[in-house]
Amino acid sequence: NFPVGDGTISVKITDLERKANINTANAQLLQQTLTVMGVDADSISVVSDSIQDWRYPPAPPRVAGAENDYYQSLSPPYYAKNAPFDDLSELLLVKGVTLEMYWGTSSTNHSPANFQHPKLGFGTSPGEAPDYPIGLVDVFTPVSSGKININTADVNVLQMIPGVDTNAAAAIIEQRAGPDGVDGTEDDIPYRNGGQINAAGVSPRVIAQMKNFCTVSSSTFEVDITAHIGDSCRRFVAILLRNTGA
């Protein structure tokens, strides 16, 4: 916060490339994410196929997906969007997506050190409530360049990349954290290209695959400004795009 006249203004800038883009995530990345979350194996195909059906033009639904026939059978009925997600909360309208999947049922916004190992899609016992260490809201954004910045993504998002497991994600973060071993401090050493991940002990095969999903810079940012003057409060949110090379 900083003072302005008789009030205060707070500004928060969020790098959107630190998350994956829900509009460009392919089936492989969607299924990897749901597996890391611990979604039941029977639900992974339903959610993955339904997300893809929701964001693409009308067509016969994928094997486990859904189109208007399904959504019109609900109460109240509604239509499939058949267009890209504008707001991530639209996921709550998609077949198979639950509030628990969206928000996560364990502590969200936790630090990487507290990350729980994925349940690998084995599901829960009969009558047991699902327990997701992260939610879709923690790892997806509807607006970004479409690639994940390996310099800002947390351990959860890194594990969404096919081939990157808990150990590889931790190694990537440890290397970029610099001498003090604490990510997000002044002595961090950002990757200048994807090949430098090799020094973190990640296999060449995984590095080659990561090139399809990753970047080392960011171009999309969300700016959240809150202004307080007396008893009045206003909030403004904007998306800023940085031109290439700027």
CORLIN-V183505 format. One record per pair of residues at least 12 apart in sequence whose ideal C-beta (glycine too) atoms are under 8 Angstrom apart, sorted by the first residue. I is the first residue (numbers start at 1). GAP is how many residues later the second one is. Records with the same first field share a line. If there is no record, write none. Layout:
# CORLIN-V183505
I->GAP, GAP
This chain:
# CORLIN-V183505
4->223
5->224
6->223, 224
7->220, 221, 222, 223
8->219, 220
9->216, 217, 218, 219
10->215, 216
11->212, 213, 214
12->211, 212, 213
13->208, 209, 210, 211
14->207, 208, 209, 210
15->134, 137, 203, 205, 206
16->125, 127, 128, 202, 204, 205, 206, 223
17->127, 128, 130, 131, 132, 135, 136, 198, 200, 201, 202, 203
18->130, 131, 134, 135, 136, 139, 200
19->119, 120, 121, 122, 125, 129, 134, 138
20->13, 119, 120, 121, 124, 128, 137, 140, 193
21->119, 120, 121, 122, 123, 124, 125, 126
22->29, 33, 63, 66, 69, 114, 118, 119, 120
23->32, 61, 62, 119, 123
24->122
25->26, 115
27->21, 22, 25
28->134
29->131, 132, 133, 184
30->17, 18, 21, 22
31->13, 14, 17
32->127, 128, 129, 130
33->103, 106, 107, 127
34->13, 14, 87
35->83, 85, 86
36->82, 98, 120, 123, 124
37->64, 67, 81, 95, 96, 97, 98, 99
38->80, 81, 82, 83, 84, 92, 93, 94, 95
39->62, 82, 84, 91, 93
40->81, 82, 83, 84, 90
41->80, 81, 82
42->81
43->53, 80
44->77
45->18, 19
46->18, 19, 49, 50
47->47, 48, 49, 50, 54
48->16
49->12, 13, 14, 15, 16, 17
50->12, 14, 15, 16, 44, 45, 46, 47
51->40, 43, 46
52->13
53->12, 13, 14, 27, 29
54->12, 26, 27, 28, 31, 36, 39, 40
55->26, 27, 28, 29, 30
56->26
57->25, 26
58->22, 24
65->30
66->14, 28, 29
67->13, 15
68->12
70->25
71->22, 24
78->15
81->12
84->58
85->57
86->56
87->55
88->48, 49, 52, 53, 54
89->13
90->52
91->45, 49
97->39
98->32
100->29, 30, 32, 35
101->29, 31, 34, 35
102->33, 34, 35
103->32, 34
104->28, 29, 30, 31, 33, 34
105->24, 25, 26, 27, 30
106->25, 26, 27, 28
108->26, 27, 29, 30
109->29
110->23
112->42, 43, 44, 58, 61, 71
115->18, 40, 41, 51
116->17
117->49
118->15, 41, 48
133->23
134->22
138->18
139->17, 18, 21
143->77, 79, 96
144->76
145->70, 73, 74, 75
147->66, 67, 68
148->12, 13, 65, 66, 67
149->65, 66, 67, 68, 69
150->22, 26, 41, 44, 47, 60, 64, 65, 66
151->25, 39, 40, 65, 66
152->66
154->19
155->14, 15, 18
158->14, 15
161->48, 49, 52, 53
162->47, 51
163->42, 43, 46, 47
164->38, 42, 46
168->32, 33, 34, 38
171->29, 30, 31
172->25, 28, 30
174->26
175->14, 16, 21, 22, 24, 25
176->12, 13, 14, 15
177->12
190->26
191->25
192->24
193->23
194->13, 16, 17, 20, 22
195->12
197->13
218->24
219->22, 23, 24, 25
220->19, 20, 21, 22
221->18, 19, 20, 21
222->15, 16, 17, 18
223->14, 15, 16, 17
224->12, 13
225->12, 13
